[in-house]
Amino acid sequence: MTEYLLKDGRKLILRDPALEDAADMIAYAKVVGAETDFLLMDENGIEGLTLEGEEDWIRGTLAAPNTKMFLGFIGSELVLLCDVRAAARKRISHVGGIAISVKRDYWRLGVGSIAMQAMIDFAKSTGVLRTLSLEVREGNDRAIALYKRFGFAEVGRHKARINVSGTYYDEILMDLDLTAQE
Ligand SMILES: CC(C)(COP(=O)(O)OP(=O)(O)OC[C@H]1O[C@@H](n2cnc3c(N)ncnc32)[C@H](O)[C@@H]1OP(=O)(O)O)[C@@H](O)C(=O)NCCC(=O)NCCS
């Protein structure tokens, strides 16, 4: 568990998930899914996900090599979820996929930046991960600016990959080469 000071003086706690967080995480996904069109989920969160399913996901995450999920809390409220997830197949096991979301009421406080730094530090500490990869919807300028600031660069696009209420958006693929960082 690590504590950080935010731009407005409040404290952010980052910690690993526990099985007891499962219900909170399901509710969180529905809130952030409803708040933005930039995620793959909507107000229904992750479709079909049960409490047992989320608990299994947490168990799997805690056991997976070179993988880490951070939950971020301000007071007792879950405001951030992010993870670095090493690819399972051996020949790409040096690649970590990352994902991040912050509850809208807590944007612009530096939560996203703290999470990005924590994920990159974790990835480097593994001694195994060499590349971090992510996907972001075109038009998500806030997220793209954040990723570029941490050294991610666009490496390609899936054209018209994401369908939000009948509008098709490109999915931008971005990578960070950890071996190029000091
Ligand atoms: C993207 C997201 C994680 C950023 O989280 P955050 O806590 O607001 O991040 P920060 O406060 O650290 O600010 C991030 C940076 O965004 C950039 N930014 C802020 N407002 C911006 C705007 N209007 N346009 C473009 N860039 C902007 C800045 O570079 C900012 O850093 P700075 O203000 O410290 O210079 C958050 O907005 C979010 O969860 N969005 C919805 C879900 C999502 O899109 N997730 C990513 C899917 S790929």
The ligand as an SDF file (V2000), in Angstrom:
LIG
                    3D

 48 50  0  0  0  0  0  0  0  0999 V2000
   -7.2860    9.3270  -19.1710 C   0  0  0  0  0  0  0  0  0  0  0  0
   -7.4180    9.3770  -17.6670 C   0  0  0  0  0  0  0  0  0  0  0  0
   -6.9740    8.0300  -17.0950 C   0  0  0  0  0  0  0  0  0  0  0  0
   -6.5170   10.4880  -17.1060 C   0  0  0  0  0  0  0  0  0  0  0  0
   -6.6320   10.4830  -15.7100 O   0  0  0  0  0  0  0  0  0  0  0  0
   -6.4030   11.7970  -14.8180 P   0  0  0  0  0  0  0  0  0  0  0  0
   -6.4260   11.3460  -13.4150 O   0  0  0  0  0  0  0  0  0  0  0  0
   -7.3280   12.8850  -15.2260 O   0  0  0  0  0  0  0  0  0  0  0  0
   -4.9110   12.1490  -15.2390 O   0  0  0  0  0  0  0  0  0  0  0  0
   -4.0090   13.3720  -14.7390 P   0  0  0  0  0  0  0  0  0  0  0  0
   -4.7560   14.2380  -13.7710 O   0  0  0  0  0  0  0  0  0  0  0  0
   -2.7350   12.7710  -14.3050 O   0  0  0  0  0  0  0  0  0  0  0  0
   -3.8350   14.2030  -16.0810 O   0  0  0  0  0  0  0  0  0  0  0  0
   -3.4430   13.5650  -17.2210 C   0  0  0  0  0  0  0  0  0  0  0  0
   -2.9930   14.4890  -18.3170 C   0  0  0  0  0  0  0  0  0  0  0  0
   -4.0410   14.6120  -19.2560 O   0  0  0  0  0  0  0  0  0  0  0  0
   -3.7170   15.7170  -20.0830 C   0  0  0  0  0  0  0  0  0  0  0  0
   -4.9200   16.5100  -20.2060 N   0  0  0  0  0  0  0  0  0  0  0  0
   -5.6750   17.0330  -19.2320 C   0  0  0  0  0  0  0  0  0  0  0  0
   -6.7290   17.6550  -19.7650 N   0  0  0  0  0  0  0  0  0  0  0  0
   -6.6330   17.5300  -21.1050 C   0  0  0  0  0  0  0  0  0  0  0  0
   -7.4370   17.9440  -22.1980 C   0  0  0  0  0  0  0  0  0  0  0  0
   -8.5740   18.6350  -22.0110 N   0  0  0  0  0  0  0  0  0  0  0  0
   -7.0280   17.6160  -23.4410 N   0  0  0  0  0  0  0  0  0  0  0  0
   -5.9050   16.9440  -23.6420 C   0  0  0  0  0  0  0  0  0  0  0  0
   -5.1250   16.5250  -22.6310 N   0  0  0  0  0  0  0  0  0  0  0  0
   -5.4820   16.8100  -21.3740 C   0  0  0  0  0  0  0  0  0  0  0  0
   -2.5900   16.4370  -19.4590 C   0  0  0  0  0  0  0  0  0  0  0  0
   -1.3680   16.0110  -20.0620 O   0  0  0  0  0  0  0  0  0  0  0  0
   -2.6830   15.9280  -18.0290 C   0  0  0  0  0  0  0  0  0  0  0  0
   -1.5240   16.0830  -17.3680 O   0  0  0  0  0  0  0  0  0  0  0  0
   -1.1770   17.4890  -16.6200 P   0  0  0  0  0  0  0  0  0  0  0  0
   -2.4460   18.2870  -16.4890 O   0  0  0  0  0  0  0  0  0  0  0  0
   -0.6350   17.0470  -15.2950 O   0  0  0  0  0  0  0  0  0  0  0  0
   -0.1550   18.1180  -17.5250 O   0  0  0  0  0  0  0  0  0  0  0  0
   -8.8610    9.6950  -17.2160 C   0  0  0  0  0  0  0  0  0  0  0  0
   -9.2560   10.8820  -17.8540 O   0  0  0  0  0  0  0  0  0  0  0  0
   -9.8550    8.6110  -17.5450 C   0  0  0  0  0  0  0  0  0  0  0  0
  -10.0410    7.6660  -16.7890 O   0  0  0  0  0  0  0  0  0  0  0  0
  -10.5740    8.7290  -18.6430 N   0  0  0  0  0  0  0  0  0  0  0  0
  -11.6650    7.8160  -18.9900 C   0  0  0  0  0  0  0  0  0  0  0  0
  -11.2150    6.4270  -19.1890 C   0  0  0  0  0  0  0  0  0  0  0  0
  -10.1470    6.3560  -20.2350 C   0  0  0  0  0  0  0  0  0  0  0  0
  -10.2210    7.0380  -21.2390 O   0  0  0  0  0  0  0  0  0  0  0  0
   -9.1710    5.4970  -19.9920 N   0  0  0  0  0  0  0  0  0  0  0  0
   -8.1240    5.2580  -20.9460 C   0  0  0  0  0  0  0  0  0  0  0  0
   -8.5990    4.2690  -21.9460 C   0  0  0  0  0  0  0  0  0  0  0  0
   -7.3200    3.9030  -23.1190 S   0  0  0  0  0  0  0  0  0  0  0  0
  1  2  1  0
  2  3  1  0
  2  4  1  0
  2 36  1  0
  4  5  1  0
  5  6  1  0
  6  7  2  0
  6  8  1  0
  6  9  1  0
  9 10  1  0
 10 11  2  0
 10 12  1  0
 10 13  1  0
 13 14  1  0
 14 15  1  0
 15 16  1  0
 15 30  1  0
 16 17  1  0
 17 18  1  0
 17 28  1  0
 18 19  1  0
 18 27  1  0
 19 20  2  0
 20 21  1  0
 21 22  1  0
 21 27  2  0
 22 23  1  0
 22 24  2  0
 24 25  1  0
 25 26  2  0
 26 27  1  0
 28 29  1  0
 28 30  1  0
 30 31  1  0
 31 32  1  0
 32 33  2  0
 32 34  1  0
 32 35  1  0
 36 37  1  0
 36 38  1  0
 38 39  2  0
 38 40  1  0
 40 41  1  0
 41 42  1  0
 42 43  1  0
 43 44  2  0
 43 45  1  0
 45 46  1  0
 46 47  1  0
 47 48  1  0
M  END
$$$$
